[in-house]
Amino acid sequence: MTAILIAMFAVLFTAISYGRMARAYPSAGSAFTYVGQELHPALGYVTGWGMVMDYLLNPLICTILCAQLAGNFAADVPYLLWGVFFAMLFTSMNLVGIRTSARINDTLAIGMGIVIAVFFIAAVHYVFQYPHAEAGFFSRPFYDPKTFEWKSVLGGTSLAVLTYIGFDGISTLSEEANNPKRDILVQLS
């Protein structure tokens, strides 16, 4: 939990910066444009290639993670088969078009929202149903002196940051939106 909160604060400052830069430079390109305009075009070029790495590595990370997690539920299926399955699934989802991908994302968001709601209901039920007399019960998810290690927290934070990635892709597509002031929510301040 601590790793996710640290990642959230780090990415929150990045998102605020993206919002301010989007107002200053209202064109597509996100970090590529912002670095190129603010610092130097050559640094913007390097940043653009870094963004390409982001768009190459994120699908690989998702494929590896999904294959590993699916293997936890169905251990009889080989890891390689799961990897091929998810690579083909994600590739086909990208090939069907942005409208279909948006519908799939909406459906997944609804499903994840239901899972989160069920989790919160179960958590509230647990907290109020069972007594918690020991000190530190509510702070233990954030800090447990028996198991806490900064190395583990910071290692987890580097992975938790991946859960917040995506707003750079949204700002990159801002010129493609029909009404970017309404559709692209980068008006953070």
Sequence and secondary structure as in RCSB ss.txt:
>XXXX:A:sequence
MTAILIAMFAVLFTAISYGRMARAYPSAGSAFTYVGQELHPALGYVTGWGMVMDYLLNPLICTILCAQLAGNFAA
DVPYLLWGVFFAMLFTSMNLVGIRTSARINDTLAIGMGIVIAVFFIAAVHYVFQYPHAEAGFFSRPFYDPKTFEW
KSVLGGTSLAVLTYIGFDGISTLSEEANNPKRDILVQLS
>XXXX:A:secstr
 HHHHHHHHHHHHHHHHHHHHHHHS STTTHHHHHHHHT HHHHHHHHHHHHHHHHHHHHHHHHHHHHHHHHH T
TS HHHHHHHHHHHHHHHHHS HHHHHHHHHHHHHHHHHHHHHHHHHHHHHHHHS   STTTTTTTT  TTT  H
HHHHHHHHHHGGGGTTHHHHHHTGGGSSSHHHH      
